[in-house]
Amino acid sequence: MAEKKKKSVRPRDTEKETPAADPQSRPVAAIQPLDGPGQRAAFEAAMKLFHARNLGEARDLFLRVMEGPERDVAQRAQLHAAMCDRRLEQAAPVVRTAEEHYNYGVALIDARDLGGAREHLEAALRLAPGSDHIHYALGVAQALAGDLAGAQENVRRAIELEPRNRFIARHDADLAPLAGQPPFDALLYPEKKAW
């Protein structure tokens, strides 16, 4: 039995087996086992980390929740820890061309990973600076991220390169953060003059 422990000891297990002689050298969470309400609270905290895509910390907390007394919570934590593992193991795709960066950037916008989307769309723009659709997508990512000045500039450039983008932008829900702002409205509705 002791041999099995030696083979499967994780750092978390060694914290529990440390004698209680020096309680101040260990964190309080390692000393106190999870009770039912503590297990549920830790699971909820892990879920918040999971949805915020902080998968490494979420995984660690799910592993801790698995050790709690409530079997259904422990089972859900085990499933989510496995999901974290799978997502952490996935390698980022290799993108080389402007279109590959653009397509990946749009997929990241849809997943609401706006920082990653901006990086890929900016890389696509460096490779193909005259592409209206890349300017437009970057403008959308910037609008969703709250960079309204950058969004307006990229949508303006997309409209300059392809006037049809003006009509598309008028009906694009992702550009809603810019709606009602005078410079953006003037860009989308040049026929309306300030009275």
Helices and strands as residue ranges (DSSP letters): H 2-7, H 11-17, G 23-25, H 28-31, H 36-51, H 55-65, H 71-89, H 98-110, H 114-127, H 132-145, H 148-161, H 164-170, G 173-178, H 182-188
